[in-house]
Amino acid sequence: MSLAQAAFLFGASLLAGAVNSVAGGGTLLSFPAAIAAGLPPIIANATNAVAMVPGSLAAAWTYRRHLTRLERLTALLAIPAVAGALLGAAILRRTPQRVFDGVVPWLVLGATVLILLQGAVSRRATPAAAAGPGRGMLAVVLVLQFLVSVYGGYFGAAMGIVMLAFLGHLPALSSTGRLDPHQMNAVKNVLAVVINGAASIDFVVHGLVAPVPALLMSTGAITGGVIGGRLGRRARADRVRILVVVIGFAMTGLLAWRRYG
């Protein structure tokens, strides 16, 4: 890897960390950057997953006080999260490079559309949470958590948006009788650590992670997360999200051209 490629990868990961701290969707920046830096798509995907773990940890720590009285619920959801992440990582390892090359543009497009619709997802989740539908929904959410974790272990971009959508249908198991947005974010952040962490361990054990790019990307993501956290009050999340969506659609086009052109 040349010095220019290393600088580009660090800069893209820094921007991804900052975007994640403000609006989410940073993987749509860091993953294509890893490919542009010369990593094969599967290696780029695995390396990106490892690099984003520190950022997920930081986000989970920031929201830790909102987990009060939700520890049992979070631990319960962590079980299908680990199982799904390991399955998703195993599927990725068994996916031929040519097949993954063909799937990647569609994964990026799907994640971009999810980010574009994030506002609508949030509006749908909040009234459902307020309604407090009861604990019968828990079994459905456990299944959904497993499925989204399979996706998270395989690719993972925008999985937090999907988790927020179904977490909005859970009772809080607390005096409020519902999960408020901060509680949903707190649980989602912890589950993101669990999913990324489980998949990352699998990728490292099976030699899918490029060490030097992973270190560069991790450092960039942490730095960007700190900067983004400090500037987050000034930056409007909706405007950052628009920028991510524009980049996501552009990356979809470039990746599709690279594969099919």
Backbone as a ProteinNet text record, in pm:
[ID]
protein_1_A
[PRIMARY]
MSLAQAAFLFGASLLAGAVNSVAGGGTLLSFPAAIAAGLPPIIANATNAVAMVPGSLAAAWTYRRHLTRLERLTALLAIPAVAGALLGAAILRRTPQRVFDGVVPWLVLGATVLILLQGAVSRRATPAAAAGPGRGMLAVVLVLQFLVSVYGGYFGAAMGIVMLAFLGHLPALSSTGRLDPHQMNAVKNVLAVVINGAASIDFVVHGLVAPVPALLMSTGAITGGVIGGRLGRRARADRVRILVVVIGFAMTGLLAWRRYG
[TERTIARY]
84.7	0	88.1	61	139.9	100.9	184.7	155.7	26.7	4.7	-117	-240.9	-232.9	-345.6	-373.4	-265.1	-280.7	-347	-304.1	-361.9	-509.1	-539.4	-678.4	-766.2	-715.4	-792	-814.7	-712.2	-726.2	-827.8	-819.3	-911.6	-1055.6	-1076.4	-1212.3	-1268.7	-1185.2	-1230.2	-1256.8	-1175.8	-1200.6	-1337.3	-1365	-1494.5	-1607.1	-1583.2	-1684.7	-1714.7	-1610.6	-1630.3	-1709.3	-1678.9	-1751.1	-1897.4	-1921.1	-2058	-2137.7	-2075.3	-2144.4	-2186.6	-2105	-2137.4	-2249	-2272.3	-2374.3	-2502.9	-2490	-2610	-2611.7	-2497.9	-2492.6	-2469.4	-2423.2	-2399	-2254.8	-2163.1	-2022.2	-1961	-2014.4	-1961.6	-1970.9	-2069.7	-2082.3	-1966.8	-1887.1	-1767.3	-1642.5	-1632.1	-1508.8	-1493.6	-1602.8	-1593.2	-1550.3	-1614.7	-1565.9	-1423.2	-1386.9	-1249.4	-1149.4	-1185.1	-1095.7	-1078	-1185.4	-1174.8	-1087.5	-1110.6	-1031.8	-883.3	-854.1	-715.2	-648.2	-723.6	-663.7	-699	-785.7	-823.1	-932.2	-924.1	-1034.5	-1161.9	-1278.8	-1403.6	-1429.9	-1408.3	-1435.4	-1338.4	-1210.3	-1111.7	-1145.3	-1187.4	-1225.4	-1343.1	-1440.2	-1558	-1520.8	-1439.2	-1397.7	-1311.6	-1220.2	-1131.9	-1211.4	-1309.3	-1394.2	-1473.7	-1523.5	-1600	-1514.2	-1390.1	-1299	-1269.1	-1247.7	-1209.6	-1320.8	-1446.8	-1557.7	-1596	-1536.7	-1569.1	-1538.3	-1420.9	-1394.8	-1498.8	-1545.4	-1648.1	-1778.4	-1814.3	-1935.7	-1923.7	-1805.5	-1782.2	-1798.9	-1743.7	-1754.4	-1900	-1976.2	-2117.8	-2194.1	-2163.2	-2230.3	-2198.1	-2074.6	-2034.3	-2106	-2122.9	-2189.2	-2332.7	-2399.9	-2541.2	-2561	-2455.8	-2464	-2568.2	-2589.3	-2683.3	-2828.4	-2853.7	-2989.7	-3021.5	-2924.3	-2946.5	-2999.8	-3015.9	-3065.2	-3198.6	-3205.5	-3322.3	-3349.3	-3255.5	-3268.9	-3159.9	-3086.1	-2974.2	-3020.4	-3130.1	-3178.4	-3227.4	-3298.7	-3348.2	-3231.9	-3131.9	-3015.5	-2939.5	-2922.1	-2852.2	-2929.4	-3062.1	-3144.8	-3129.7	-3132.7	-3118.4	-2977.1	-2879.7	-2741.2	-2721.9	-2807.1	-2793.7	-2817.7	-2932.7	-2948.8	-2853.1	-2806.8	-2712	-2580.4	-2529.1	-2404.7	-2423.5	-2532.2	-2557.2	-2571.4	-2647.9	-2666.9	-2539.8	-2460.3	-2335.7	-2238.4	-2227.4	-2136.6	-2183.5	-2315.2	-2368	-2340.9	-2365	-2338.8	-2192.2	-2101.8	-1958.5	-1921.7	-1983.1	-1955.8	-2004.6	-2121.9	-2174.2	-2079.6	-2028.7	-1934.8	-1809.5	-1756.8	-1635.2	-1656.2	-1777.6	-1806.9	-1860.3	-1869.8	-1917.9	-1801.9	-1812.6	-1706.3	-1685.9	-1560.1	-1527.9	-1610.9	-1629.1	-1703.8	-1849.3	-1907.5	-2046.6	-2058.4	-1964.7	-1970.3	-1952.7	-1864.5	-1847.5	-1980.3	-2060.5	-2189.2	-2294	-2282.9	-2381	-2354.2	-2226.3	-2188	-2265.1	-2277.6	-2353.7	-2495.4	-2559.7	-2696.7	-2699.3	-2598	-2590.2	-2573.8	-2485.7	-2464.3	-2590	-2657	-2781	-2887.3	-2903.6	-3003.4	-2975.4	-2848.1	-2812.1	-2837.9	-2809.8	-2832.1	-2980.6	-3064.2	-3209.1	-3258.5	-3205.8	-3244	-3209.7	-3091.6	-3052.1	-3141.9	-3176.3	-3266.5	-3401.4	-3447.8	-3578.5	-3570.9	-3455.3	-3436.9	-3539.6	-3571.5	-3668.8	-3805	-3848.6	-3977.4	-3975.4	-3861.9	-3849	-3861.5	-3794.8	-3799.9	-3940.9	-4012	-4148.6	-4241	-4217.4	-4301.1	-4269.8	-4142.2	-4101.5	-4152.1	-4149	-4182.9	-4327.9	-4428.2	-4564.6	-4584.5	-4517.1	-4532.2	-4480.5	-4368.4	-4313.7	-4407.9	-4468.3	-4557.8	-4680.8	-4719.2	-4838.5	-4817.2	-4690.9	-4660.2	-4737	-4707.6	-4789.2	-4782.1	-4692.4	-4685.7	-4569.9	-4544.3	-4425	-4439.2	-4558.1	-4574.6	-4493.4	-4459.5	-4380.1	-4234.8	-4193.4	-4053.2	-4002.1	-4081.9	-4038.6	-4014	-4102.5	-4085.8	-3957.4	-3932.5	-3813.4	-3686.6	-3690.5	-3575	-3542	-3645	-3623.8	-3568.5	-3626.7	-3579.3	-3434.8	-3402.1	-3265.3	-3167.4	-3206	-3120.8	-3099.3	-3207.2	-3197.6	-3111.2	-3131.8	-3052.2	-2906.6	-2883.4	-2745.8	-2675.4	-2750.9	-2693.1	-2645.4	-2731.1	-2691.6	-2572.7	-2573	-2463	-2331.7	-2333.9	-2211.7	-2164.4	-2257.4	-2223.9	-2177.6	-2246	-2211.2	-2227.7	-2347.5	-2368.3	-2403.8	-2384.3	-2414.4	-2562.3	-2591.7	-2727.6	-2807.7	-2741.3	-2817	-2877.8	-2815.4	-2869.1	-3006.7	-3031.3	-3161.1	-3269.6	-3237.3	-3333.1	-3360.2	-3254.9	-3273.5	-3361.8	-3343.1	-3427	-3573.5	-3597	-3734.9	-3807.4	-3743.6	-3817.5	-3801.5	-3695.6	-3685.2	-3796.5	-3848.7	-3958.6	-4087.2	-4092.1	-4211.7	-4199.8	-4092.4	-4072.4	-4118.4	-4181.3	-4203.5	-4070.1	-4057.8	-3929.7	-3899.5	-3996.4	-3979.2	-3933.8	-3984.7	-3951.5	-4076.4	-4062.3	-4178.3	-4244.7	-4171.5	-4230.6	-4325.1	-4306.6	-4389.9	-4356.6	-4248.2	-4210.2	-4062.4	-4006.3	-3867.9	-3868.7	-3799	-3788.1	-3673.2	-3659	-3554.2	-3414	-3383.3	-3249.3	-3226.3	-3329.3	-3316.2	-3297.3	-3373.1	-3357.3	-3216.1	-3162.9	-3026.9	-2925.2	-2948.1	-2854.9	-2849.1	-2965.5	-2970.6	-2911.1	-2944.6	-2892.3	-2740.6	-2683.2	-2537.5	-2467.3	-2522.8	-2463.1	-2471.1	-2585	-2600.9	-2508.7	-2482.5	-2388	-2247.9	-2209.6	-2080.4	-2076.3	-2184.8	-2191.5	-2180.4	-2256.2	-2257.2	-2121.7	-2072	-1943.3	-1829.7	-1837.1	-1731.8	-1728.4	-1844.5	-1850.1	-1802.4	-1850.2	-1808	-1658.4	-1608.2	-1466.6	-1376.8	-1416.2	-1338.3	-1330.6	-1444.7	-1447.3	-1355.4	-1360.1	-1277.8	-1128.9	-1092.7	-952.4	-902.3	-981.3	-942.2	-919.1	-1000	-990	-904.4	-831.9	-733.9	-789.9	-907.8	-968.6	-939.4	-864.8	-842.6	-701.1	-692	-561.8	-515.9	-410.8	-373.7	-344.2	-260.9	-222.1	-341.5	-419.8	-539.7	-637	-650.3	-740.4	-694.8	-563.2	-510.1	-532.5	-507.1	-529.5	-676.4	-764.3	-906.9	-960.1	-911.5	-954.9	-914.1	-789	-739.9	-819.7	-846.1	-925	-1066.4	-1129.1	-1267.4	-1277	-1179.2	-1179.3	-1162.3	-1066.3	-1042	-1166.1	-1225.9	-1346.8	-1462	-1471.9	-1578.3	-1564.9	-1441.2	-1416.9	-1450.9	-1403.5	-1431.2	-1580.9	-1643.1	-1786.3	-1868.1	-1825.2	-1896.2	-1891.3	-1778.1	-1764.7	-1837.4	-1845	-1910.9	-2057.6	-2100.6	-2234.2	-2345.3	-2324.4	-2429	-2446.6	-2341.9	-2350.6	-2397.4	-2360	-2395.8	-2537.8	-2616.2	-2751.4	-2747.2	-2802.7	-2796.5	-2862.1	-2971.2	-3040.9	-2954.3	-2874.9	-2787.5	-2672	-2617.4	-2512.1	-2567.1	-2691.3	-2753.5	-2771.3	-2808.2	-2823	-2689.8	-2580.5	-2448	-2413.9	-2444.4	-2416.4	-2497.3	-2623.3	-2709.1	-2654.1	-2613.3	-2555.8	-2431.5	-2343.6	-2222.3	-2257.7	-2358	-2399.6	-2447.2	-2529.7	-2576.9	-2460.5	-2367.5	-2250.9	-2166	-2146.1	-2067.8	-2137.8	-2271.7	-2346.6	-2317.8	-2321.6	-2293.6	-2152.7	-2055.6	-1916.3	-1890.5	-1945.7	-1925.7	-1995.5	-2114.9	-2186.7	-2109.4	-2056.1	-1976	-1851.3	-1788.4	-1667.6	-1697.6	-1817.3	-1851.9	-1913.9	-2001.7	-2079.3	-2037.3	-1957.3	-1923.2	-1821.1
-119.5	0	124.3	216.6	338.4	437.9	539.1	642.7	716.6	740.1	809.6	725.6	594.9	506.1	501.4	497.6	495	622.8	736.9	865	872.3	824	823.1	735.7	618.8	525.4	582.2	643.3	705.8	819.5	902.8	1015.8	971.9	868.3	817.7	758.7	689.6	629.5	737	842	955	1016.1	1036.5	1091.7	995.3	865.3	765.7	768.2	780.1	787.5	910.8	1023.7	1147.2	1136.5	1079.5	1064.1	970.7	862	768.7	834.6	923.5	988.7	1090.7	1139	1242.2	1184.2	1100.2	1054.8	905.8	839.2	698.3	680.9	562.1	533.2	545.9	554.7	574.1	461.3	340.7	226.7	250.1	328.7	358.5	443.9	499.8	574.7	488.6	418.9	345.9	219	146.8	22.2	46.5	137.6	163.9	218.5	293.9	346.1	232.6	129.2	14	-58.1	-65.1	-126.1	-39.3	92.3	184.7	180.4	147.1	138.8	9.3	-77.9	-197.7	-328	-325.4	-449	-521.6	-653.4	-729.5	-707.6	-708.1	-672.9	-750.8	-881.8	-958.9	-918.8	-901.6	-856.4	-715	-629.6	-492.6	-491.9	-578.6	-587.5	-633.6	-739.8	-792.3	-691.4	-628	-529.3	-409.7	-367.1	-255.7	-290.2	-414.3	-456.8	-447.4	-493.3	-486.8	-341	-259.5	-119.9	-39.1	-76.9	0.3	-39.1	-146.7	-189.7	-82.3	-16.4	88.3	199.8	236.5	339.6	294.7	167.7	113.8	112.5	77.8	77.6	217.6	316.6	454.6	499.7	464.2	501.5	434.1	305.6	233.6	296.1	336.6	399.6	532.9	607.4	737.7	723.6	616.4	596.3	504.6	475.5	372.8	403.2	529.3	560.3	533.4	523.3	495.4	345.8	264.1	119.4	76.2	171.6	137.4	62.4	-53.4	-140.5	-209.7	-197	-266.1	-370.5	-400.5	-493.8	-633.3	-682	-816.4	-824.4	-721.6	-718.2	-717.4	-634.6	-625.2	-757	-819.7	-948.6	-1055.4	-1051.4	-1148.3	-1129.7	-1005.7	-978.3	-1008	-1005.4	-1033.1	-1177.8	-1268.2	-1410	-1432.2	-1388.2	-1402.8	-1313.3	-1204.6	-1116.4	-1188.4	-1258.7	-1333.6	-1446.2	-1522	-1634.9	-1588	-1480.6	-1429.4	-1374	-1301.9	-1243.7	-1352	-1457.7	-1567	-1639.8	-1654.4	-1716.3	-1627.8	-1497.4	-1404.4	-1404.6	-1407.9	-1412.3	-1541.5	-1652.6	-1781.6	-1781.2	-1721.9	-1712.8	-1629.7	-1518.2	-1433.7	-1512.9	-1588.7	-1666.8	-1769.9	-1816.4	-1920.4	-1863.5	-1732.1	-1668.8	-1652	-1706.1	-1684.8	-1536.3	-1498.7	-1357.8	-1297.9	-1373.4	-1321.4	-1294.1	-1383.5	-1365.3	-1242.5	-1227.7	-1112.6	-982.8	-983.1	-864	-822.1	-921.6	-891.2	-845.5	-892.2	-857.5	-720.1	-680.8	-557.3	-433.5	-406.5	-285.3	-284.9	-402.5	-410.3	-389.6	-439.5	-416.2	-267.7	-201.9	-58.7	19.7	-18.7	48.3	31	-91.1	-115	-34.9	-30.1	47.1	196	243.8	385	419	331.5	354.2	354.3	264.8	262.3	393.5	446.6	574.4	685.9	680.2	779.8	778.1	660.2	645.3	647.2	681.5	673.3	755.2	873.6	957.6	890.4	827.7	758.5	639.4	567.6	453.7	499.1	610	661.5	703.6	766.1	809.9	691.1	582.1	462.4	392.7	395.3	324.3	393	525.7	598.2	580	593.7	569.1	425.9	331	191.8	172.6	239.6	227.9	288.6	399.7	465.7	381.3	300.3	219.2	106.7	64.6	-41.6	-169.5	-244.4	-354.7	-478.7	-483.5	-600.6	-690.1	-787.7	-870.4	-980.5	-1000.6	-1100.7	-1068	-938.8	-896.3	-937.4	-975.3	-1004.9	-1120	-1225.7	-1340.1	-1299.3	-1214.6	-1166.6	-1084.4	-999	-915	-999.5	-1107.8	-1197.4	-1257.6	-1297.2	-1351.3	-1243	-1123.5	-1013.4	-976.8	-982.1	-952.4	-1053.3	-1178.1	-1281.5	-1252.7	-1219.3	-1196.8	-1074.9	-965.4	-846	-868.8	-957.4	-988.4	-1072.7	-1159	-1233.2	-1133.4	-1036.8	-931.1	-853.6	-823.3	-748.5	-822.4	-952.7	-1030.3	-1041.5	-1033.9	-1046.5	-914	-804.4	-673.3	-562.8	-537.1	-454.4	-308.5	-250.2	-108.4	-81.1	18	63.3	-37.4	-138.3	-234.9	-169.5	-61.7	6.8	65.4	110.5	167.1	60.5	-60.7	-170.6	-208	-211	-245	-142.7	-15.9	86.5	67.3	21	2.7	-101.7	-216.8	-318	-302.1	-233.8	-206.5	-112.8	-33.1	55.4	-17.2	-148.1	-226.4	-303.8	-276.8	-347.1	-262.7	-324.3	-253.9	-235	-130.3	-99.6	-189.8	-264.4	-345.2	-258.6	-137.1	-43.9	34.2	131.8	207.1	288.5	320.2	402.3	321.6	190.8	106.2	113.3	179.5	188.6	224.7	197.8	237	376.2	469.8	601.6	599.2	703.1	702	682.2	741.2	724.1	580.2	516.8	376.4	286.8	314.5	235.9	249.8	372.2	393.9	322.7	324.3	259.5	109.7	46	-98.1	-128.1	-46.9	-66.9	-57.6	38.3	55.4	-64.8	-117.1	-235.2	-354.7	-372.3	-484.2	-469.2	-346.3	-323.7	-369	-342.5	-390.1	-542.7	-604	-750.6	-810.2	-754.7	-807.7	-786.7	-663.6	-634.9	-710.7	-719.1	-787.8	-936.6	-1002.4	-1146.2	-1175.1	-1095.1	-1114.6	-1087.4	-985.9	-950.3	-1062.3	-1123	-1235.7	-1348	-1377.9	-1481.9	-1444.8	-1317.9	-1275.1	-1282.4	-1241.1	-1244	-1388.3	-1475.2	-1616.4	-1681.2	-1642.5	-1705.9	-1625.2	-1526.2	-1456.4	-1368.7	-1310	-1224.7	-1076	-1042.9	-902.5	-860	-747.4	-689.4	-602.8	-641	-574.3	-424.8	-386.6	-245.1	-157.5	-192.8	-113.3	-109.8	-221.4	-223.8	-124.9	-117.6	-22.7	120.6	147.1	282	321.6	229.3	259.5	275.5	192.7	203.9	338.5	377.1	505.9	620.6	611.4	715.8	722	605.1	602.2	658.1	624.7	678	829.2	876.4	1021.2	1092.5	1036.2	1096.2	1094.9	988.8	981.7	1089.6	1115	1220.7	1357.4	1381.4	1510.2	1526.2	1420.1	1425.5	1446.6	1383.9	1402.4	1546.3	1611.7	1751	1849	1812.6	1902.1	1866.6	1756.3	1705.4	1803.4	1887.7	1982.5	2091.1	2115.3	2218.8	2161	2036.4	1975	1918.9	1947.3	1893.8	1753.5	1657.9	1517.1	1494.9	1568.5	1546	1586.6	1693.2	1737	1639.4	1589.7	1488.8	1364.4	1328	1209.5	1226.1	1345.3	1371	1350.3	1400.2	1382.5	1233.7	1156.7	1012.9	944	984	923.9	953	1076.5	1112.7	1029	1019	938.7	791.5	744.4	604.5	570.6	658.5	634	640.1	734.4	743.5	616.7	566.5	444.6	324.1	322.8	214.8	211.9	330.1	339	296.5	341.4	307	157.6	101.1	-41.5	-126.4	-82.1	-155.3	-148.2	-30.5	-15.4	-102.5	-106.7	-188.5	-336.9	-378.9	-522	-558	-470.5	-506.2	-429.1	-322.6	-239.1	-303.4
0	0	0	-92.8	-102.9	6.4	23.9	123.8	89	-40.4	-83.5	-53.3	-77.4	-46.9	103.1	182.2	327.9	377.5	323	363.4	322.6	203.9	155.9	244.8	281.1	363.4	502.6	559.4	691.1	685.4	582.9	570	552.2	470.3	449.2	578.2	653.7	779.5	884.8	883.1	973.4	943.5	816	777.1	814.3	796.3	831.4	980.5	1063.1	1207.4	1247.4	1183.1	1212.9	1170.3	1053.2	1002.7	1093.2	1137.4	1226	1356.3	1407.1	1534	1520.7	1398.4	1377.1	1319.2	1216.4	1145	1114.8	1112.4	1075.1	926.8	888	747.1	704.6	800.6	767.9	687	699.4	623.7	474	431.3	288.8	238.5	330.2	293.8	309.2	422.5	452.4	369.6	344.8	268.9	123.5	48.6	-87.8	-88.4	16.5	23.7	36.4	113.1	127.8	-5.5	-83.4	-216.3	-306.6	-300	-382.3	-345.1	-219.5	-174.8	-217.8	-286.2	-342.5	-274.5	-171.3	-103.5	-183.1	-195.4	-257.5	-176.4	-240.9	-170.9	-42.3	-40.4	81.4	192.5	157.6	256.7	303.2	210.3	245.6	341.9	316.9	402.5	543.1	551.5	681.7	756.8	686.6	749.5	798.9	720.9	761.7	886.9	894.8	1012.7	1138.6	1129	1243.6	1280.4	1178.7	1202.8	1268.2	1245	1298.5	1441.9	1493.8	1630.6	1734.7	1730.5	1831	1829.5	1709.7	1700.9	1763.7	1742.3	1803.5	1955.7	2005.1	2149.9	2207.7	2137.2	2184.8	2189.6	2087	2083.3	2196.7	2221.5	2330	2465.5	2485.8	2612.2	2631.7	2523.6	2531.3	2580.7	2541	2575.4	2696.2	2770.8	2875.7	2982.2	3016.5	3124.4	3083.7	2953.6	2907.5	2909.3	2948.6	2956.6	3093.1	3184	3316.3	3307	3372.7	3377.1	3243.2	3151.2	3022.7	3003.5	3109	3097.2	3055.4	3115.5	3083.8	2939.5	2895.7	2758.7	2660.5	2687.3	2598.9	2593.5	2710.2	2715.4	2637.9	2647.3	2574.8	2424.2	2378	2235.4	2185.7	2276.6	2237	2193.9	2242.8	2206.3	2056.9	2001.2	1855.5	1777.7	1840.5	1771.8	1745.2	1845.8	1828.4	1727.4	1743.3	1653.2	1508.3	1487.4	1352.5	1291.9	1372.8	1322.6	1278.8	1357.1	1322.1	1195.7	1182.2	1060.9	940	954.1	844.3	803.9	903	873.4	802.1	844.6	780.5	635.7	611.7	474.4	388.1	444.9	370.2	333.8	428.9	403.2	293.3	279.2	180.7	49.1	41.6	-81.3	-178.2	-298.3	-397.4	-425	-449.4	-471	-583.9	-691.6	-806.7	-770.3	-690.4	-647.6	-558.5	-464.3	-374.2	-451.8	-551.8	-636	-698.3	-739	-800.1	-700.9	-576.1	-472.8	-412.7	-406	-335.9	-381.7	-512.8	-550.8	-496.4	-491.6	-440.4	-289	-218.3	-74.5	-43.9	-117.6	-97.6	-132.9	-242.5	-281	-173.4	-123.2	-19.1	107.3	149.3	268.1	245.1	124	92.4	99.6	46.3	51.2	195.3	278.7	419.5	488.5	459.6	519	467.2	338	280.8	351	389.2	452.5	605	660.7	805.2	882.4	831.6	900.3	909.4	799.1	799.2	893.9	898.7	989.8	1134	1166.9	1304	1342.3	1248.1	1278.8	1301.6	1229	1246.8	1378.2	1418.4	1539.4	1664.9	1666.2	1788.6	1832.1	1743.5	1787.8	1835.6	1770.1	1812.4	1952.5	1983.7	2117.5	2218.8	2182.3	2275.5	2304.8	2207.1	2226.8	2326.8	2343.5	2438.3	2409.9	2299.8	2255.7	2342.8	2440.3	2527	2492.1	2579.3	2566.9	2463.1	2409.1	2305.1	2181.4	2164.6	2049.5	2063.4	2185.8	2211.5	2124.8	2108	2027.4	1882.6	1829.6	1692.7	1681.2	1780	1778.3	1787.2	1864	1873.1	1736.1	1663.1	1528.1	1435.9	1442.6	1359	1393.5	1522.9	1564.6	1506	1503.5	1443.4	1294.3	1223.2	1079.5	1047.3	1120.1	1092.8	1132.1	1229	1268.7	1163.9	1095.2	982.4	876.6	846.1	752	804.7	935.8	995.2	986.4	1008.1	995.6	852.1	758	616.2	557.1	592.2	535.9	639.7	685.1	803.3	785.2	666.8	650.8	675.9	758.6	790.6	872.4	931.2	1011.3	1135.4	1184.4	1301.4	1276.7	1153.6	1119	1127.3	1078.9	1085.5	1230.7	1313.4	1454.2	1524.3	1494.6	1556.4	1518.7	1396.1	1350.6	1433.4	1460.3	1536.9	1687.5	1732.4	1876.1	1921.4	1829.3	1861.7	1896.1	1872	1902.3	2033.3	2107.7	2235	2352.7	2452.4	2578.4	2648.4	2725.7	2789.3	2907.5	2954.7	3074.6	3191.7	3195.1	3302.3	3338.2	3426.6	3474.4	3364.8	3256.7	3150.3	3063	3058.5	2974.7	2828.1	2790.3	2649.3	2637.8	2523.5	2495.5	2433.3	2495.3	2433.7	2333.5	2248.9	2145.2	2200.1	2315.8	2373.5	2416.8	2472.7	2512.2	2390.7	2284	2161.6	2106.2	2105.4	2057.7	2144.8	2276.7	2369.3	2343.5	2331.7	2305.6	2168.5	2069.7	1934.3	1931.3	2002.5	2003.2	2065.1	2173.8	2236.1	2141.2	2076.9	1984	1862.7	1821.3	1711.1	1751.1	1876.2	1926	1924.1	1970.5	1975.4	1835	1741.3	1604.3	1537	1538.6	1475.3	1543.2	1676.9	1750	1719.2	1718.7	1689.5	1547.5	1452	1312.8	1297.5	1367.1	1356.4	1408	1519	1572.1	1469.4	1406.4	1303.6	1187.3	1143.4	1030.6	1064.1	1185.2	1226	1233.2	1294.5	1309	1172.9	1074.5	942.2	844.6	895	813.2	703.5	726.3	623.7	644.9	750	784.6	744.7	674.9	640.7	757.8	829	955.5	942.3	847	835.6	799	695.7	668.4	786.1	858.7	974.7	1080.7	1103.8	1202.2	1156.6	1029	975.2	986.7	949.3	949.8	1092.5	1184.1	1323.6	1381.5	1356.3	1406.6	1346.9	1216.9	1152.2	1205.9	1226.9	1276.9	1417.8	1502.8	1639.5	1638	1558	1547.8	1495.4	1391.9	1336.3	1433.8	1512.8	1612.4	1717.8	1760.2	1859.8	1800.5	1678.7	1613.1	1588.9	1538.5	1510.7	1636.1	1745.7	1871.8	1919.7	1898.5	1942.3	1851.3	1722.7	1627.3	1605.1	1665.3	1639.3	1670.5	1770.5	1807.6	1703	1624.9	1522	1389.2	1362.6	1234.7	1240.5	1140.3	1133	1075.7	1151.3	1111.4	976.1	948	820.7	701.7	719	609.4	589.5	699.5	689.6	621.5	656.4	598.6	447.9	404	259.9	189.2	251.2	193.1	181.7	285.8	283.7	174.2	159.1	56.2	-83.3	-107.1	-237.2	-265.6	-164.8	-181.3	-201.8	-127.9	-139.9	-279.8	-338.4	-474.5	-574.6	-551.1	-638.7	-628.8	-506.2	-487.2	-549.9	-543	-607.9	-757.4	-817.7	-960.9	-996	-917.1	-945.5	-927.6	-820.3	-795.5	-900.9	-943.5	-1048.6	-1180.4	-1210.6	-1333.7	-1327.9	-1208.9	-1191.2	-1211.8	-1168.5	-1179.1	-1313.9	-1363.5	-1481.2	-1607.1	-1589.1	-1702.4	-1797
[MASK]
+++++++++++++++++++++++++++++++++++++++++++++++++++++++++++++++++++++++++++++++++++++++++++++++++++++++++++++++++++++++++++++++++++++++++++++++++++++++++++++++++++++++++++++++++++++++++++++++++++++++++++++++++++++++++++++++++++++++++++++++++++++++++++++++++++++

